[in-house]
Amino acid sequence: QVQLIESGGGSVQAGGSLNLSCEVAERIFHPISIMGWYRQPPGKECEFIANIISAGSTNYAASVTGRFTISLLINKRTTTLQINSLKPEDPAVYYCNVRYTGDYYWGQGTQVTVSS
């Protein structure tokens, strides 16, 4: 079992920025192959946002390309999601997801809202 700790959510004005972080909470003995982010807007399905492969390649949903940036810290256990130019459609619960030894694990979610 892999526990993920997310942080960085909050309320930001439209056009503002946030940085979300997701860290593997405990010691692991194998490399994490994929770390990524999903989000679930109110009343909608969960959707893919971005992921990063252990070698460094990244993938983004079209809706966030150019505004969001996913990174993998040098410790290979922490991923960040930089959110810029926040839009009205961005508020959601953001979930971290990792693939480790063939299984997928989810964080508890962190809320992002847009303040008026």
N, C-alpha and C positions, 0 to 999 in steps of 0.2 A: 504494500500500500504506500502511495506517495501522497503526502500532504502538501498542498500549495497555499501559500499565504499571499493574498492580494492587498494592495494598498494604492492610495492616490486618487480615489474617486472623490467627487464633490460637486458643488454647484458653481458654474462658470457662466459668465455672460456670453451671448452669441458672439462668435468671432474670437473668443478667447482660447486658451490652451490649458491642457492638463497633461500630466505624465502619470501613467499607471505602471505599477510594478507587480511582478509575480515571482516569488521565490520558492524553490523547493525547501521545505522546512527541515528535512532531516538529511542525514548523510546517505548518499547513494553510492552504489558500487559499480554502476554501468553508466555509460554516456546516455544523456537524453537525446533522442533522435529528432524530435520536433517539439517546439514550443509555440503556442499560438493564442489568439484571442478570438472570442465570439462575443456577441451581444444579443440581448433580448429586449427590444423596445416594449413599452407597455401594450399589452393586448396583441402582441405579434409573436411570430415564431423566432426561435433562436437562429442567428445568422453568422456565418463566417466573416471575420474581419481581416485577419492577417496571420501568417505563421512564418517561422524562421527555422530552417533546417540546421542541424548542428554544424554543417560546413559553411553556413553563412548565407545561403540563398534565401530570398524572401518571396512571399506571395501576398497579394492584397486583393480585397474585394474592390470592384470598380467604384463603388460608392465612396471609398475612403482614399483611393489612390491619389497621391500628391498632398494629402492633408495629414495622414497618419504615418508614423514611422515605427516599425518594430525593430528592436535591437536585442542582442544577446550579450550579456555581460561576460567579461573574460573568465569568470568562475564557471561559466557554462551551466549555472543553476538558476540564473535570474534573467527574466526577460522584461523589457519595458515597452510600453506603447505610448509614444508621444502623439497627443491629439492636438492638432492646430486648426484654426479657423472653424471652431465649433459651429455646427449648423443645427437648426431646429429638429432635424431628423436624427441627430446623434444621441439624444438622451436615451439611456437604457441601463440595464444591469450588464456590466462587462465581466465576462468569465475567462479565466485563464485555462488553457488546456495543454497537457503535455502527453507525449507518447514516450513511454519508458518500458523497455523490455517487452515490447509488443502490445502493451495495454495502454489505455487512455485514462487520464485522471483529470478531474475538474477542480478548480478553485471554488470558493464559496460565493464569489461574485462581489463586485464593487459598483456602487451606484454613481452614474453620471447624469446630472441634470443641467438644464440651461435656465439661468435666471433672467428675468426681464429687467 
